[in-house]
Amino acid sequence: MAGFNRRKFIKGAAAGGIGATAVAAPAIAQSLPEVKWRQTTSWTKSLDTLHGGAELIGKRVAELTDGKFQIQTFAGGEIVPGLQVLDAVQNGTVECGHTAMYYYFGKDDTFVFGTTLPFGLNPRQHNAWLQHGGGIELLNDFLKAYNVTMFAGGNTNCQMGGWFSKEIKTIDDLKGLKFRIGGFAGKIMQRLGVVPQQIAAGDIYPALEKGTIDGAEWVGPYDDEKLGFVKVAKFYHYPGWWEPNACLGFICNTEKYNALPKLYKEALTSACAEANNWMPAKYDAVNTNALKRLVAAGAVLKPFSPEVMDACWKASNELYAEINAKNPAFKKIYDSYVGFRADAYLWTSVADFTMDSYMIRYRNAGQL
């Protein structure tokens, strides 16, 4: 038997290992196609949490696919105006977009459920409905007719009620008020005498400054501070009952989405889930100090009166009844949504509400 040559054995084994690696790595890399998408948003770049959530999705998709799947993000107006994201994705001008689905209620009131229903679910409850209550399946079934597929891609949490040139004390104060309000909620406000205006973020400040509108809502303290509203309207009302949460939709052209490899679809799912967690956490982290700065700058913080809230609640439910009677698509999702809402608030009233109320008492007493 020939003697064992240790040096030759090690050299051969090493060469074999290198050879296996050299074959395997390129085979994996070659199996991933290069895909480049464009994402248009409804946001200006200065809104770094809304636009930042869209950018995060693109960044994470690239990282999860070793750079093979690239999504380039464009602010509202760079490709299409901010309120035309759905159309651009539907007709294939771009492959995907980041928007608030309720902007498109003019096409069908059912779009409102892609963002929120006035007097609807809070952020946690909305996510629970989407993920475990059949919500996302219902929405995507509706969206088939528009050739788009939606993922939850962020949430603003409960929003503020907006900025007003005069204090809103009673229902009479709403009559004739020209108020910038997003999407579907304008239909409710119209019943109370408001003249709703749908204006993109970048156009709100000059409209307030010129007196073209009497008030405006956007999101909350952090974004409202960036948009400068405190300089042109002092009364800052809350809560934004029309947006107890506001889910942002990452939408894909369905044909383009279906053509993706399974790995890329999984990357999109994971990236959107991350953005959906990142955005509300970011708002919770930054809104407090922004609110303090706004009050220091002269904002007059006021809750809506029970009279105003009750009138809005009544008008909302009257509108829903009318739409349900003539729009089967709306009713199908509405029945699921409000059924989930009843049980969700039962649970919320037990542990979370009790604990939060207790701690808020100590915070208000300066003991936290």
C-alpha positions, -999 to 999 in steps of 0.1 A, spaced: 0 0 0 14 34 -9 21 57 20 -4 84 30 7 118 16 -9 143 41 2 174 21 -12 161 -11 -45 151 6 -50 186 22 -42 203 -11 -67 181 -30 -94 186 -4 -89 224 -5 -91 224 -42 -123 203 -41 -139 228 -16 -130 258 -37 -144 241 -68 -177 233 -51 -180 269 -39 -171 283 -73 -198 262 -89 -225 267 -63 -224 305 -58 -227 315 -95 -255 290 -99 -275 307 -71 -267 341 -84 -277 333 -120 -311 320 -108 -321 355 -96 -331 377 -125 -324 414 -125 -357 433 -119 -360 471 -117 -393 487 -107 -403 523 -102 -424 534 -72 -443 566 -73 -457 580 -40 -483 605 -29 -457 622 -6 -432 650 -8 -396 641 2 -398 665 32 -424 641 48 -396 618 58 -419 593 77 -445 588 49 -420 590 21 -394 573 43 -417 543 46 -419 540 9 -381 542 6 -377 516 33 -396 491 13 -373 495 -17 -342 494 5 -352 462 22 -363 445 -10 -328 451 -25 -311 438 6 -332 407 8 -325 398 -29 -288 406 -29 -295 437 -50 -312 418 -78 -346 434 -73 -344 471 -73 -372 496 -65 -365 532 -72 -388 556 -53 -401 589 -66 -419 616 -47 -454 629 -57 -451 650 -89 -418 635 -101 -436 610 -124 -473 617 -118 -491 639 -93 -495 626 -58 -532 618 -62 -527 598 -94 -507 569 -80 -534 543 -84 -539 552 -121 -502 551 -128 -499 516 -112 -531 503 -128 -521 513 -163 -484 502 -160 -468 537 -161 -450 525 -130 -449 490 -114 -458 501 -79 -468 530 -57 -472 541 -21 -504 560 -13 -536 563 8 -563 542 -9 -591 565 3 -578 592 -21 -596 572 -48 -631 571 -33 -643 590 -63 -639 558 -83 -657 537 -57 -664 544 -20 -650 509 -12 -615 522 -15 -619 538 19 -613 504 36 -578 504 22 -569 533 45 -596 536 73 -633 541 79 -642 572 99 -650 561 135 -633 528 126 -606 507 140 -574 519 158 -540 510 143 -536 477 161 -572 467 154 -569 475 118 -538 454 114 -556 426 132 -585 428 108 -562 428 78 -540 399 89 -565 377 109 -599 390 100 -598 385 63 -594 422 55 -565 420 31 -581 392 11 -613 412 8 -595 443 -3 -574 425 -29 -605 407 -42 -621 442 -47 -589 456 -63 -587 429 -90 -609 451 -111 -582 478 -110 -553 455 -118 -535 462 -85 -525 442 -55 -521 459 -21 -500 454 9 -502 474 42 -471 496 40 -473 518 70 -497 536 94 -499 571 108 -518 560 140 -548 581 151 -545 616 134 -552 651 147 -584 669 138 -566 697 119 -559 734 120 -585 761 119 -585 799 117 -612 800 143 -622 777 172 -647 750 164 -671 749 193 -705 739 179 -720 724 147 -728 759 136 -691 767 134 -688 741 106 -713 756 83 -697 771 52 -662 762 64 -638 755 35 -618 726 50 -590 705 34 -598 669 43 -585 637 28 -608 615 8 -640 600 19 -645 619 51 -654 650 31 -687 634 23 -695 632 60 -683 668 67 -704 680 37 -736 668 56 -727 692 84 -723 722 61 -685 720 55 -672 726 20 -646 699 17 -614 704 -3 -590 677 -15 -556 692 -18 -522 675 -19 -497 682 10 -475 707 -8 -505 730 -17 -521 732 17 -500 759 33 -504 785 5 -542 778 5 -544 785 42 -521 815 40 -542 831 12 -575 823 30 -586 801 1 -595 775 28 -604 781 65 -588 749 78 -569 718 70 -560 684 84 -530 664 74 -516 638 98 -502 649 132 -477 671 150 -445 659 133 -457 663 97 -479 693 105 -449 711 119 -429 704 88 -457 718 67 -458 750 87 -495 751 95 -490 768 129 -479 799 111 -512 804 93 -538 788 116 -537 786 154 -565 763 166 -554 727 166 -583 704 172 -584 667 180 -590 638 175 -592 632 137 -623 609 141 -621 603 103 -587 587 107 -586 567 140 -558 549 120 -546 556 85 -531 525 68 -509 534 38 -510 510 8 -481 497 -11 -497 487 -44 -483 467 -73 -495 463 -109 -510 428 -106 -495 416 -138 -461 428 -129 -464 413 -94 -476 379 -107 -445 377 -130 -421 380 -100 -402 350 -88 -415 336 -55 -385 349 -36 -391 384 -48 -428 382 -37 -416 370 -3 -391 399 -1 -420 424 -9 -442 408 18 -414 411 44 -404 446 34 -440 459 36 -445 443 70 -413 460 82 -425 494 69 -459 488 85 -442 484 118 -416 511 114 -439 539 104 -463 540 134 -433 534 158 -416 564 142 -446 586 146 -450 576 182 -413 585 188 -415 620 172 -450 633 177 -446 642 214 -418 667 210 -433 681 178 -465 688 197 -446 706 225 -429 728 199 -461 736 182 -478 747 214 -447 768 222 -451 784 187 -487 794 195 -509 764 187 -541 764 207 -548 727 215 -585 720 217 -606 687 217 -637 686 195 -668 691 217 -691 661 224 -717 680 204 -695 680 173 -683 644 178 -718 631 182 -731 650 151 -702 636 131 -709 600 144 -746 603 134 -738 617 99 -712 589 93 -736 561 101 -763 577 79 -739 578 50 -728 542 55 -764 531 55 -770 549 22 -739 535 5 -746 499 18 -780 501 1 -766 507 -33 -730 494 -33 -726 456 -28 -688 458 -28 -688 484 -1 -713 465 20 -693 432 17 -663 448 33 -683 470 56 -700 441 72 -666 424 79 -651 456 92 -678 468 116 -683 432 128 -646 431 137 -648 466 152 -675 456 178 -654 427 192 -621 446 189 -633 475 211 -647 451 236 -612 437 242 -595 471 240 -619 484 267 -607 458 292 -569 458 294 -554 485 272 -579 512 280 -579 506 317 -541 506 319 -537 536 297 -563 556 316 -546 548 349 -511 559 336 -525 590 320 -539 602 353 -504 600 368 -488 617 338 -514 646 340 -506 649 377 -469 652 369 -460 620 386 -445 600 357 
